[in-house]
C-alpha cells in the first residue's frame, strides 16, 4: 500500500498536544509524526535561540521506517537525548 498526501491520514493527538501520530485511513499503519511543540508558556521562558531551534525542528517530518519496504532497521543506531525537556515533569 502507498499513502500519498496527508488527507489520507488521521492524526491522533493526546496528552498535552505536543505531538500527533498520523495513521493511514485505510490500513491504520502509523506513517509519520507531527511535531506541534511545547506549550507557548513553557517556550516563552527559553532563550530566543532555543525557541528558534524548536521552530526549525517543527519543519522536520519524522517517518516511521518500519512502514517502508526493504529497510534493514539494524543499519540504524538510536541514542536517547533528554535535551529540551526543561519544564516537563514525568510521573
Secondary structure, DSSP 8 states (H G I E B T S, - for coil): ----SGGGEEEEE-TTSSEEEEEETTT--EEEEEE--S-HHHHTTS-HHHHHHHHHHTT---B-GGGSTT--GGG-------TT-TT----
